[in-house]
Amino acid sequence: MTDDADPDPDELKSRYLAEIQGDLRDLRASSAETAGDRRPVELDQQSVGRLSRMDAMQQQAMASAQETRRNGRIRALEAAIRRIEAEEFGWCVDCGAFIGFRRLDVDPTAIRCRDCAT
């Protein structure tokens, strides 16, 4: 099918749902695996030196920032699944045109066509 043709909602579901669900599973698993990296840093200077504690605080901040990005992606994937279930997936929220397979292949969470996104 060409990128310009309007697809059937079942075609979009069969083409993207499993991929989106897999990405969602992977992100949730990564979040669970790195939960310990986001714990508050122990402030006891007797057990950890000042530089080590500063490194630990920096690593904790980076892990928290990564979790924030991960949570944003999780929300976008969950919204894509809701759009698939409502048969609204693949259609631009601004103009109503089909977003296009090439754009959805790159990012299945896209909600705008190329023209509206720019």
Sequence and secondary structure as in RCSB ss.txt:
>XXXX:A:sequence
MTDDADPDPDELKSRYLAEIQGDLRDLRASSAETAGDRRPVELDQQSVGRLSRMDAMQQQAMASAQETRRNGRIR
ALEAAIRRIEAEEFGWCVDCGAFIGFRRLDVDPTAIRCRDCAT
>XXXX:A:secstr
  SSS   HHHHHHHHHHHHHHHHHHHHHHHHHTGGGGS     TTTS HHHHHHHHHHHHHHHHHHHHHHHHHH
HHHHHHHHHHTT TTB TTT  B  HHHHHH TT  S HHHH 
